[in-house]
Amino acid sequence: MSQAQDDLVARATDPNAELTTLHELAQNYPGLRPYIAANPRTYPDLLNWLGTLGDPAVDAALAARTDRKSTRLNSSHNQRYRM
């Protein structure tokens, strides 16, 4: 990967990225969409749009987000109600 590509991936995965930056990257760089879908900073409307594209890599990243969220919720619930 070139330095320019590395920089773009870094921007797409930055958990402190500006929302407009994520939107612009998703619009202009289709190859970054899986990274943006995995970024915890990505806002719900952008996630929904990414989910409509039919891109298997994006869909996998979105599914991984859901799996991580479910795991955290279950872990939190189990710790709270442990006897």
C-alpha positions in Angstrom: 0.0 0.0 0.0 1.3 3.5 -0.8 1.7 6.2 1.8 -1.3 8.0 0.4 -3.4 4.9 0.7 -2.2 4.3 4.3 -3.2 7.9 5.1 -6.7 7.4 3.8 -7.1 4.1 5.7 -5.9 5.9 8.9 -8.5 8.6 8.3 -11.3 6.1 7.7 -10.4 4.1 10.9 -9.8 7.1 13.1 -12.3 6.8 16.1 -12.1 10.6 16.4 -12.7 11.4 12.7 -15.1 14.2 11.9 -18.4 12.9 10.6 -18.1 14.9 7.4 -14.8 13.3 6.8 -16.2 9.8 7.1 -19.1 10.8 4.8 -16.8 12.2 2.2 -14.4 9.2 2.3 -17.4 6.8 1.9 -18.7 8.8 -1.1 -15.3 9.2 -2.9 -13.3 6.1 -2.0 -15.4 2.9 -2.3 -12.4 0.8 -1.2 -12.5 2.5 2.2 -16.1 1.6 2.9 -15.4 -1.6 4.9 -13.0 0.4 7.2 -15.6 3.1 7.6 -18.3 0.5 8.4 -16.0 -0.9 11.1 -15.2 2.5 12.6 -17.1 3.1 15.9 -17.4 6.8 15.1 -19.5 6.2 12.0 -23.0 7.5 12.5 -26.2 5.5 12.0 -27.4 7.0 8.7 -24.1 6.4 7.1 -24.1 2.8 8.4 -27.5 2.3 7.0 -26.5 3.7 3.6 -23.4 1.4 3.6 -25.7 -1.5 4.3 -27.7 -0.9 1.2 -24.8 -1.1 -1.2 -24.6 -4.9 -1.4 -20.8 -4.9 -0.9 -19.8 -8.2 0.8 -16.8 -6.6 2.6 -19.0 -3.8 3.9 -21.6 -6.3 5.0 -19.0 -8.3 6.9 -17.8 -5.2 8.7 -21.3 -4.2 9.6 -22.0 -7.8 10.9 -18.8 -7.7 13.0 -20.0 -4.4 14.6 -23.3 -6.1 15.5 -21.5 -9.1 16.9 -19.2 -7.0 19.0 -22.1 -4.9 20.3 -24.1 -8.0 21.2 -21.1 -9.5 23.0 -20.6 -6.4 25.0 -24.3 -6.2 26.0 -24.4 -9.8 27.0 -21.2 -9.5 29.0 -22.5 -6.4 30.8 -25.8 -8.1 31.5 -24.1 -11.2 32.9 -21.8 -9.2 35.1 -24.7 -7.1 36.5 -26.9 -10.1 37.3 -24.2 -12.6 38.5 -25.0 -14.1 41.8 
